[in-house]
């Protein structure tokens, strides 16, 4: 996806990806930030499930799946509104 040099530079910019000087570095930086956020979200979700009784887990799972679907659709809609349909 990104050149190794871009990923190396991107690691230096985490939290400030907008300061990247090239599109490749910016893409790599945001990709790393997304991956880190996703891992943190999943870790928190798993820890939450472990604290719940078995009967209480299913409503949380259902809500989480719905939220993930919403997130996906919302991002697609914002992307469409800002840059148009995919080529």
N, C-alpha and C positions, 0 to 999 in steps of 0.2 A: 504494500500500500504506500507507505512513505519511505523515502530513502533513509538509511541508518543515520546519516548526518542530520536529517531533519528531526528524527526522533530524539537524537542526542541533544540538539538545540532546544527542542520542545520541552524536555525535562527541566531545563533551566528556567523556563517561562511559566511553569505550572502556577495557576492562579492569576496569571497575567497574559493569557494567550493572545489578547488583542495587540500586544506589543511585538508580535512576530513580524519579521521583515519580509517573509515570503509566504505564499499561500500554502506551500507544502509543510512548512514549520507550523503554521497556524492550524492546519488540518490535523497534524500529528498531535499537537498540544491538546486540542479539544477532544481528540480521540482518547488520549490518555486520561484526561479529566473525566470523560464520560465513563470509561472503564472503571476508574477509581470510585466514582459515585455509585455506579451499579453494584460494585462489590460491597460498598458500605451499606447500601440499601438492603441487599440480600442478607448481609450479616445481621443487621438489625431485625429484619423480618424473621429470620430463623431463630434468633434469640427470643423474640416475642412469642413465637409459636411454642417454644420449649417451656415458657412460663405458664402457658394456658393449659387448662384441663382438656382432655381429648374432645369433649363435647363442644367446647368453645372455639376450637381451631377452625372448624369448617366455615363459619361466618367470616372469619378473618381472611381465610383463603379466597373465598368468593369475592370479598371486597378488594383484595389485592389484585386478583385477576382483572376485575372491572377497572380498577385504577390504571393498571398497565395498558389495557386496551384503550382507555381514554387518552393516556399519555401518547400512545402511538398515533391515534387519530388526530389529536390536537396538533402534534408536531407536523403531520402531513398537511393539515389545513393551513397552518401558519406558513409552511414552506410554499404551498400553492399560492397563497395570497401575496407572498413577498417576491417569489421568483417565477411563478407560473407552473404549468404542468411539466412533469418530467419529459425530457426529450426522448 
